[in-house]
Amino acid sequence: MAYTFCRKPMEEILSYLFPTAVVALLVLIFWKVGSWAISDAQLRGKSPFLVFLAVIFFFPWGLIAWLIFRPAPSQPPFDLRRFRKQ
């Protein structure tokens, strides 16, 4: 009897905790993918807002399309070592 008494509150807690954890994980994934898409679009000279919208709203197809059809970087990233005095 004590086992079923303690089990019911645990099931109730897990029934709220598991969906919350799944939603939090999905938000984290979308946040990371979106921030990467913005920085990648800026590096390649494209509109970060439009790339972000395409990647997030058409996920995962938008992300795949951006990875396949993204242009080459417009300029190499800044490297401080090239400007060092020697």
C-alpha positions as CSV (number, residue, x, y, z in Angstrom):
1,M,0.0,0.0,0.0
2,A,2.8,2.4,0.8
3,Y,4.3,1.9,-2.6
4,T,1.2,2.9,-4.5
5,F,0.7,5.8,-2.1
6,C,4.2,7.2,-2.9
7,R,4.0,6.3,-6.6
8,K,1.0,8.5,-7.5
9,P,2.6,11.8,-6.6
10,M,5.8,10.8,-8.4
11,E,3.8,10.0,-11.6
12,E,2.1,13.4,-11.3
13,I,5.3,15.2,-10.9
14,L,6.9,13.4,-13.9
15,S,3.8,14.0,-16.0
16,Y,4.6,17.7,-15.7
17,L,8.4,17.6,-15.6
18,F,8.9,15.5,-18.8
19,P,7.0,17.7,-21.2
20,T,8.6,20.8,-19.7
21,A,12.0,19.3,-20.2
22,V,11.2,18.4,-23.8
23,V,10.0,21.9,-24.6
24,A,13.0,23.5,-22.9
25,L,15.3,21.3,-25.0
26,L,13.5,22.2,-28.2
27,V,13.8,25.9,-27.3
28,L,17.5,25.5,-26.6
29,I,18.0,23.7,-30.0
30,F,16.1,26.4,-31.9
31,W,18.0,29.2,-30.0
32,K,21.4,27.7,-30.9
33,V,20.5,27.0,-34.5
34,G,19.0,30.5,-34.9
35,S,22.1,32.2,-33.4
36,W,24.4,30.2,-35.6
37,A,22.3,31.0,-38.7
38,I,22.5,34.7,-37.9
39,S,26.3,34.7,-37.4
40,D,26.8,32.6,-40.6
41,A,24.6,34.9,-42.7
42,Q,26.5,37.9,-41.5
43,L,29.8,36.2,-42.3
44,R,28.5,35.5,-45.8
45,G,27.0,38.9,-46.5
46,K,23.4,37.9,-46.5
47,S,20.4,39.2,-44.6
48,P,20.6,37.6,-41.1
49,F,16.9,38.3,-40.5
50,L,15.8,36.5,-43.7
51,V,18.1,33.5,-43.1
52,F,16.9,33.3,-39.5
53,L,13.3,33.2,-40.6
54,A,13.9,30.6,-43.3
55,V,16.0,28.3,-41.0
56,I,13.6,28.5,-38.0
57,F,10.2,28.6,-39.7
58,F,11.0,25.8,-42.2
59,F,13.1,23.7,-39.8
60,P,14.7,21.3,-40.7
61,W,14.3,21.9,-44.5
62,G,15.3,25.5,-44.2
63,L,18.5,24.6,-42.4
64,I,19.3,21.9,-45.0
65,A,18.7,24.4,-47.8
66,W,20.9,27.0,-46.1
67,L,23.7,24.5,-45.7
68,I,23.5,23.4,-49.3
69,F,23.0,26.8,-51.0
70,R,24.8,29.3,-48.8
71,P,27.3,31.4,-50.6
72,A,31.0,31.5,-50.0
73,P,32.1,33.9,-47.2
74,S,32.3,37.5,-48.6
75,Q,35.6,38.3,-46.7
76,P,37.8,36.2,-44.6
77,P,37.2,36.5,-40.8
78,F,39.3,39.0,-39.0
79,D,42.5,37.5,-37.7
80,L,44.5,39.6,-35.3
81,R,47.7,37.6,-35.9
82,R,47.9,39.0,-39.5
83,F,48.3,42.6,-38.0
84,R,50.9,41.9,-35.4
85,K,54.2,43.7,-35.4
86,Q,57.1,41.5,-35.9
